[in-house]
Amino acid sequence: MADFIVPLVTPLTDDARAVSEVRLARLVRKCVEEGATKLYLLGDIGEFNALSTSERKLVVEISVRESQGRIPIYVNVTSFSTSKSLDLAQHAARHGARSAVISSPFYGPYTQEERLNHLRMIAGYGNLKATLIDPCNNLSDEEKEELMNLPSLTFADSTSFDEWWTEDSECSVAHLVSLFAPPDAELKASLVPLVFEYGSAPVAKCLLEKFGFEAGSLRSPKLPVSHATLNQLFDHAA
């Protein structure tokens, strides 16, 4: 497998009330066994905004334990609260993550100084390297130039981390699903409109189920993609 980051879904129980430790452990072991070189936890595909802080920490703990230090793990610590993001980063550091993945708060009005202070705090006190993503293009050139001076912060290629509505958004799902059944070019093309319309987590979880892996339910308000829509996609994956 090429050296790229594989973003993980967060497997939930059938009633979506909790993270499924068994399913997550199987998913991490499968990724390692199939040759994934890096794992990315709790991105958009991992439903991070629908999980509690304790659930996000549990995902990190299980994933690090099951990977047994064989591959680097990147953890999204993005939130609307500096203290929460800092707590998540420090927790990831204690459990052996390679990097915290951060973005500025992406909803609501924030001043330039508020955004910079948020990112400086996490990069400076998170106790591990930080990888900056800017999926909503919130940061000005001036802000980016200032952040480049922080030694503990690196800028990510926007297509390297997860799906956040980049032109290559389908690749995150394809990278994950390719560990279970390598998708062909037609399947990759089919993923593009589905991911943009329904989101990466619903598409990825349904594909994993199709290829024999229990990914669990989605957390409300997200709903599964309709069977009719999925059948059209599965025709390409058959």
C-alpha contacts under 8 A as a table, 3 or more apart, distances in Angstrom:
res1	aa1	res2	aa2	distance
1	M	35	G	6.10
1	M	36	A	6.69
1	M	37	T	7.79
2	A	37	T	7.88
3	D	36	A	7.75
3	D	37	T	5.80
3	D	38	K	7.60
4	F	36	A	7.80
4	F	37	T	6.60
4	F	38	K	6.56
4	F	160	S	7.16
5	I	36	A	7.59
5	I	37	T	6.79
5	I	38	K	4.73
5	I	39	L	5.52
5	I	40	Y	6.29
5	I	160	S	6.60
5	I	161	F	6.96
5	I	175	H	7.94
6	V	36	A	6.67
6	V	37	T	7.78
6	V	38	K	6.07
6	V	39	L	4.94
6	V	40	Y	5.93
6	V	172	S	6.82
6	V	175	H	5.77
6	V	176	L	5.61
7	P	39	L	5.83
7	P	40	Y	4.45
7	P	41	L	6.16
7	P	42	L	7.95
7	P	43	G	7.02
7	P	45	I	6.94
7	P	46	G	7.57
7	P	161	F	7.47
7	P	162	D	5.96
7	P	172	S	6.23
7	P	173	V	7.68
7	P	175	H	7.65
7	P	176	L	6.43
8	L	39	L	7.02
8	L	40	Y	6.16
8	L	41	L	5.69
8	L	42	L	7.16
8	L	43	G	7.72
8	L	45	I	6.62
8	L	46	G	5.86
8	L	176	L	6.85
9	V	41	L	7.76
9	V	42	L	7.47
9	V	45	I	5.33
9	V	46	G	4.18
9	V	47	E	7.29
9	V	201	A	6.37
9	V	204	A	7.25
9	V	205	K	7.01
9	V	215	A	7.52
10	T	19	V	7.07
10	T	24	L	6.83
10	T	42	L	7.14
10	T	45	I	7.74
10	T	46	G	4.74
10	T	47	E	6.73
10	T	59	V	7.55
10	T	215	A	7.48
11	P	19	V	6.10
11	P	20	S	5.65
11	P	21	E	7.95
11	P	23	R	5.88
11	P	24	L	5.60
11	P	214	E	7.65
11	P	215	A	4.64
11	P	216	G	5.21
11	P	217	S	7.42
12	L	15	D	7.77
12	L	16	A	5.26
12	L	17	R	7.23
12	L	18	A	5.70
12	L	19	V	4.36
12	L	20	S	4.72
12	L	23	R	7.69
12	L	215	A	6.71
12	L	216	G	4.69
12	L	217	S	5.72
12	L	218	L	7.15
13	T	16	A	4.93
13	T	17	R	6.42
13	T	18	A	5.72
13	T	19	V	6.10
13	T	20	S	5.11
13	T	216	G	5.34
13	T	217	S	6.39
14	D	17	R	7.90
14	D	216	G	5.28
14	D	217	S	5.27
15	D	18	A	7.86
15	D	217	S	6.56
16	A	19	V	7.49
16	A	216	G	7.19
16	A	217	S	5.29
16	A	218	L	6.21
16	A	219	R	5.60
17	R	219	R	7.82
18	A	55	E	7.80
19	V	24	L	7.87
19	V	55	E	6.80
19	V	59	V	7.60
20	S	23	R	5.37
20	S	24	L	6.10
20	S	216	G	7.77
21	E	24	L	5.19
21	E	25	A	5.97
21	E	62	I	7.03
22	V	25	A	5.21
22	V	26	R	6.25
23	R	26	R	5.14
23	R	27	L	6.15
23	R	214	E	6.65
23	R	215	A	6.71
23	R	216	G	7.97
24	L	27	L	5.00
24	L	28	V	6.20
24	L	59	V	7.73
24	L	62	I	7.36
24	L	63	S	7.30
25	A	28	V	5.29
25	A	29	R	6.18
25	A	62	I	6.49
25	A	63	S	6.64
25	A	66	E	5.97
26	R	29	R	5.17
26	R	30	K	5.98
27	L	30	K	5.07
27	L	31	C	6.21
28	V	31	C	5.15
28	V	32	V	6.30
28	V	63	S	6.14
28	V	66	E	6.33
28	V	67	S	6.37
29	R	32	V	5.16
29	R	33	E	6.03
29	R	66	E	6.21
29	R	67	S	6.41
30	K	33	E	5.08
30	K	34	E	6.02
30	K	179	L	7.76
31	C	34	E	5.23
31	C	35	G	6.42
31	C	36	A	5.38
31	C	179	L	6.52
32	V	35	G	5.36
32	V	36	A	5.43
32	V	37	T	7.59
32	V	67	S	6.69
32	V	70	R	7.57
32	V	71	I	7.46
33	E	36	A	7.57
34	E	179	L	6.04
36	A	39	L	7.23
36	A	71	I	7.79
36	A	179	L	7.83
37	T	71	I	5.79
37	T	72	P	7.30
38	K	71	I	5.63
38	K	72	P	5.18
38	K	73	I	5.97
38	K	74	Y	7.59
39	L	71	I	7.39
39	L	72	P	6.54
39	L	73	I	4.92
39	L	74	Y	6.13
40	Y	43	G	7.04
40	Y	73	I	5.99
40	Y	74	Y	4.74
40	Y	75	V	5.90
40	Y	76	N	7.48
40	Y	161	F	7.49
40	Y	162	D	7.79
41	L	46	G	6.53
41	L	59	V	7.63
41	L	60	V	7.24
41	L	73	I	7.39
41	L	74	Y	6.21
41	L	75	V	4.93
41	L	76	N	6.21
42	L	45	I	7.06
42	L	46	G	4.34
42	L	47	E	6.36
42	L	48	F	4.90
42	L	56	R	7.13
42	L	59	V	7.94
42	L	75	V	6.41
42	L	76	N	5.47
42	L	77	V	7.94
43	G	46	G	4.91
43	G	47	E	6.58
43	G	48	F	5.95
43	G	75	V	7.90
43	G	76	N	5.81
43	G	161	F	7.97
43	G	162	D	6.17
44	D	47	E	5.21
44	D	48	F	6.17
44	D	49	N	7.66
44	D	162	D	6.81
44	D	163	E	6.80
44	D	164	W	6.81
44	D	200	S	7.09
44	D	201	A	7.13
45	I	48	F	7.92
45	I	162	D	6.93
45	I	163	E	7.26
45	I	173	V	7.92
45	I	199	G	7.74
45	I	200	S	5.15
45	I	201	A	4.40
45	I	204	A	7.57
46	G	201	A	6.54
47	E	50	A	5.50
47	E	51	L	6.75
47	E	201	A	6.80
47	E	219	R	7.76
48	F	51	L	5.34
48	F	56	R	7.09
49	N	79	S	7.97
50	A	219	R	6.52
50	A	220	S	7.86
51	L	55	E	5.84
51	L	56	R	6.27
52	S	55	E	5.10
52	S	56	R	6.26
53	T	56	R	5.13
53	T	57	K	6.29
53	T	84	K	7.87
53	T	88	L	7.66
54	S	57	K	5.10
54	S	58	L	6.16
55	E	58	L	4.94
55	E	59	V	6.28
56	R	59	V	5.24
56	R	60	V	6.58
56	R	88	L	7.97
57	K	60	V	5.18
57	K	61	E	6.29
57	K	88	L	6.99
57	K	91	H	7.10
57	K	92	A	7.57
58	L	61	E	5.05
58	L	62	I	6.13
59	V	62	I	5.38
59	V	63	S	6.03
60	V	63	S	5.19
60	V	64	V	6.03
60	V	75	V	7.41
60	V	92	A	6.68
60	V	95	H	7.58
61	E	64	V	5.42
61	E	65	R	6.11
61	E	95	H	6.56
62	I	65	R	5.15
62	I	66	E	6.08
63	S	66	E	5.22
63	S	67	S	6.01
64	V	67	S	5.24
64	V	68	Q	6.29
64	V	69	G	6.83
64	V	73	I	7.32
64	V	95	H	6.89
64	V	96	G	6.93
64	V	97	A	7.24
65	R	68	Q	5.39
65	R	69	G	7.75
67	S	70	R	5.80
67	S	71	I	6.75
69	G	72	P	7.11
69	G	96	G	7.97
72	P	97	A	6.81
72	P	98	R	5.48
73	I	97	A	5.09
73	I	98	R	5.31
73	I	99	S	7.03
74	Y	97	A	6.04
74	Y	98	R	5.63
74	Y	99	S	4.93
74	Y	100	A	5.93
74	Y	101	V	6.56
75	V	89	A	7.88
75	V	92	A	6.95
75	V	97	A	6.95
75	V	99	S	6.41
75	V	100	A	5.02
75	V	101	V	5.65
76	N	100	A	5.85
76	N	101	V	4.42
76	N	102	I	6.06
77	V	85	S	5.15
77	V	86	L	7.70
77	V	88	L	5.65
77	V	89	A	6.02
77	V	100	A	6.19
77	V	101	V	5.94
77	V	102	I	5.70
78	T	85	S	5.86
78	T	101	V	7.13
78	T	102	I	5.01
78	T	103	S	5.76
78	T	104	S	7.38
78	T	105	P	7.32
79	S	82	T	7.29
79	S	84	K	6.80
79	S	85	S	5.72
79	S	105	P	6.40
80	F	84	K	7.93
80	F	85	S	7.89
80	F	105	P	5.18
80	F	106	F	7.83
80	F	107	Y	7.99
81	S	84	K	5.20
81	S	85	S	6.21
82	T	85	S	5.18
82	T	86	L	6.01
82	T	118	H	5.56
82	T	121	M	7.43
82	T	122	I	7.35
83	S	86	L	5.04
83	S	87	D	6.06
84	K	87	D	5.04
84	K	88	L	6.20
85	S	88	L	5.10
85	S	89	A	6.12
85	S	122	I	6.89
86	L	89	A	5.06
86	L	90	Q	6.13
86	L	121	M	7.35
86	L	122	I	5.27
86	L	125	Y	7.17
86	L	126	G	5.60
87	D	90	Q	5.25
87	D	91	H	6.09
87	D	126	G	7.61
88	L	91	H	5.07
88	L	92	A	6.14
89	A	92	A	5.09
89	A	93	A	6.18
89	A	100	A	5.77
89	A	122	I	7.20
89	A	126	G	5.00
89	A	127	N	7.23
89	A	128	L	7.39
90	Q	93	A	4.98
90	Q	94	R	6.26
90	Q	125	Y	7.82
90	Q	126	G	4.90
90	Q	127	N	5.74
90	Q	128	L	7.47
91	H	94	R	5.17
91	H	95	H	6.45
92	A	95	H	5.22
92	A	96	G	6.40
92	A	97	A	5.33
92	A	100	A	7.30
93	A	96	G	5.32
93	A	97	A	5.46
93	A	98	R	7.56
93	A	99	S	7.79
93	A	126	G	7.41
93	A	127	N	6.00
93	A	128	L	5.63
94	R	97	A	7.71
97	A	100	A	7.52
98	R	128	L	7.23
98	R	129	K	7.16
99	S	128	L	6.01
99	S	129	K	4.97
99	S	130	A	5.34
99	S	131	T	6.46
100	A	126	G	7.91
100	A	128	L	6.85
100	A	129	K	6.32
100	A	130	A	4.67
100	A	131	T	6.02
101	V	130	A	5.75
101	V	131	T	4.67
101	V	132	L	5.90
101	V	133	I	7.05
102	I	119	L	7.61
102	I	130	A	6.83
102	I	131	T	6.15
102	I	132	L	5.07
102	I	133	I	6.10
103	S	106	F	7.64
103	S	119	L	7.50
103	S	132	L	5.77
103	S	133	I	5.19
103	S	134	D	5.64
103	S	135	P	7.63
104	S	115	R	5.81
104	S	118	H	7.06
104	S	119	L	6.60
104	S	134	D	7.21
104	S	138	N	7.33
104	S	139	L	7.88
105	P	108	G	7.72
105	P	110	Y	7.97
105	P	115	R	7.26
106	F	136	C	6.68
106	F	138	N	7.12
110	Y	114	E	5.96
110	Y	115	R	6.43
111	T	114	E	5.11
111	T	115	R	6.37
112	Q	115	R	5.26
112	Q	116	L	6.16
112	Q	143	E	7.36
113	E	116	L	5.06
113	E	117	N	5.90
114	E	117	N	5.19
114	E	118	H	6.15
115	R	118	H	5.21
115	R	119	L	6.40
116	L	119	L	5.25
116	L	120	R	5.95
116	L	143	E	7.03
116	L	147	L	7.66
117	N	120	R	5.06
117	N	121	M	6.08
118	H	121	M	5.46
118	H	122	I	6.62
119	L	122	I	5.34
119	L	123	A	6.07
120	R	123	A	5.17
120	R	124	G	5.72
120	R	147	L	7.75
120	R	150	L	7.85
121	M	124	G	5.13
121	M	125	Y	5.75
121	M	126	G	7.48
122	I	125	Y	5.43
122	I	126	G	4.97
122	I	130	A	7.66
123	A	126	G	5.78
123	A	127	N	7.94
123	A	128	L	7.74
123	A	129	K	6.90
123	A	130	A	5.58
123	A	150	L	7.68
123	A	152	S	5.89
123	A	153	L	5.94
124	G	127	N	7.39
124	G	152	S	6.88
126	G	129	K	7.70
126	G	130	A	7.90
128	L	152	S	7.61
129	K	152	S	5.18
129	K	153	L	6.21
129	K	154	T	7.90
130	A	152	S	6.16
130	A	153	L	4.87
130	A	154	T	6.40
131	T	153	L	5.84
131	T	154	T	5.00
131	T	155	F	5.73
131	T	156	A	6.02
132	L	153	L	6.82
132	L	154	T	6.05
132	L	155	F	4.86
132	L	156	A	5.74
133	I	155	F	6.54
133	I	156	A	5.63
133	I	157	D	7.66
133	I	158	S	6.46
133	I	161	F	7.75
134	D	137	N	5.27
134	D	138	N	6.50
134	D	139	L	6.94
134	D	158	S	7.31
135	P	138	N	7.82
135	P	158	S	6.96
135	P	164	W	5.57
135	P	165	W	7.11
135	P	166	T	7.38
136	C	164	W	7.83
137	N	140	S	7.83
139	L	142	E	7.99
139	L	143	E	5.88
139	L	144	K	6.41
140	S	143	E	5.15
140	S	144	K	6.27
141	D	144	K	5.07
141	D	145	E	6.10
142	E	145	E	5.18
142	E	146	E	6.40
143	E	146	E	5.21
143	E	147	L	6.20
144	K	147	L	5.06
144	K	148	M	6.15
145	E	148	M	5.25
145	E	149	N	7.22
146	E	149	N	5.71
146	E	150	L	7.75
147	L	150	L	5.56
147	L	153	L	7.43
148	M	151	P	7.65
148	M	153	L	7.15
148	M	154	T	7.27
148	M	155	F	7.90
150	L	153	L	5.53
151	P	154	T	7.80
156	A	160	S	6.85
156	A	161	F	7.43
157	D	160	S	5.31
157	D	161	F	7.37
158	S	161	F	6.25
158	S	166	T	7.15
159	T	162	D	7.13
159	T	163	E	7.45
159	T	166	T	6.69
159	T	168	D	6.13
159	T	169	S	7.43
161	F	172	S	7.64
162	D	169	S	7.12
162	D	172	S	5.24
163	E	166	T	6.31
163	E	168	D	7.23
163	E	169	S	4.22
163	E	170	E	6.87
163	E	171	C	7.51
163	E	172	S	5.84
163	E	200	S	7.03
164	W	169	S	6.58
165	W	168	D	7.77
165	W	169	S	5.62
165	W	196	F	7.17
166	T	169	S	5.12
168	D	171	C	5.60
168	D	172	S	7.91
169	S	172	S	6.19
169	S	173	V	7.85
169	S	192	V	7.09
169	S	195	V	7.22
169	S	196	F	7.82
170	E	173	V	5.59
170	E	174	A	6.28
170	E	188	K	6.91
170	E	191	L	5.64
170	E	192	V	5.16
170	E	195	V	6.35
170	E	200	S	7.75
171	C	174	A	4.84
171	C	175	H	5.88
171	C	188	K	7.60
172	S	175	H	5.22
172	S	176	L	6.51
173	V	176	L	5.29
173	V	177	V	6.08
173	V	191	L	7.89
173	V	200	S	6.56
173	V	203	V	7.64
173	V	204	A	5.61
174	A	177	V	5.13
174	A	178	S	5.77
174	A	183	P	6.83
174	A	188	K	6.53
174	A	191	L	7.94
175	H	178	S	5.29
175	H	179	L	7.11
176	L	179	L	5.79
176	L	180	F	7.69
176	L	204	A	7.76
177	V	180	F	5.42
177	V	181	A	6.22
177	V	182	P	6.85
177	V	183	P	7.25
177	V	204	A	7.10
177	V	207	L	6.98
177	V	208	L	6.48
178	S	181	A	5.05
178	S	182	P	3.98
178	S	183	P	5.78
179	L	182	P	6.54
180	F	208	L	7.43
180	F	211	F	6.49
181	A	211	F	6.75
183	P	186	E	7.93
183	P	187	L	5.75
183	P	188	K	6.57
183	P	237	A	6.48
184	D	187	L	5.36
184	D	188	K	6.43
184	D	236	H	7.80
184	D	237	A	7.25
185	A	188	K	5.12
185	A	189	A	6.23
186	E	189	A	5.11
186	E	190	S	6.17
186	E	236	H	6.11
187	L	190	S	4.95
187	L	191	L	6.28
187	L	233	L	6.73
187	L	234	F	8.00
187	L	236	H	5.41
187	L	237	A	5.95
188	K	191	L	5.18
188	K	192	V	6.97
189	A	192	V	5.69
190	S	193	P	6.59
190	S	194	L	6.97
190	S	233	L	6.24
191	L	194	L	5.22
191	L	195	V	5.91
191	L	203	V	7.85
191	L	233	L	7.73
192	V	195	V	5.51
192	V	196	F	6.44
193	P	196	F	5.19
193	P	197	E	6.01
194	L	197	E	5.14
194	L	198	Y	5.74
194	L	199	G	7.18
194	L	203	V	6.95
195	V	198	Y	5.41
195	V	199	G	4.58
195	V	200	S	4.95
195	V	203	V	6.45
196	F	199	G	5.71
196	F	200	S	7.66
198	Y	202	P	6.62
198	Y	203	V	7.15
198	Y	225	V	6.98
199	G	202	P	6.11
199	G	203	V	6.76
200	S	203	V	5.34
200	S	204	A	5.88
201	A	204	A	5.15
201	A	205	K	5.92
201	A	218	L	7.71
202	P	205	K	5.35
202	P	206	C	6.16
202	P	218	L	6.93
202	P	222	K	7.42
202	P	223	L	6.97
202	P	224	P	5.44
202	P	225	V	6.16
203	V	206	C	5.34
203	V	207	L	6.16
203	V	224	P	7.80
203	V	225	V	6.75
204	A	207	L	5.14
204	A	208	L	6.13
205	K	208	L	5.10
205	K	209	E	6.19
205	K	215	A	5.51
205	K	216	G	7.43
206	C	209	E	5.05
206	C	210	K	6.17
206	C	215	A	7.85
206	C	224	P	7.30
206	C	225	V	7.45
206	C	230	L	7.85
207	L	210	K	4.94
207	L	211	F	6.29
208	L	211	F	5.08
208	L	212	G	6.33
208	L	213	F	5.17
208	L	214	E	6.94
208	L	215	A	6.57
209	E	212	G	5.16
209	E	213	F	4.92
209	E	214	E	5.47
209	E	215	A	6.38
210	K	213	F	7.35
210	K	234	F	8.00
217	S	224	P	7.95
218	L	222	K	5.99
218	L	223	L	6.25
218	L	224	P	6.98
219	R	222	K	5.87
219	R	223	L	7.65
220	S	223	L	6.66
225	V	229	T	6.77
225	V	230	L	6.64
226	S	229	T	5.35
226	S	230	L	6.25
227	H	230	L	4.97
227	H	231	N	5.89
228	A	231	N	5.23
228	A	232	Q	6.73
229	T	232	Q	5.53
229	T	233	L	6.80
230	L	233	L	5.02
230	L	234	F	6.02
231	N	234	F	4.90
231	N	235	D	6.12
232	Q	235	D	5.34
232	Q	236	H	7.27
233	L	236	H	5.58
233	L	237	A	6.69
234	F	237	A	4.66
234	F	238	A	5.87
235	D	238	A	5.39
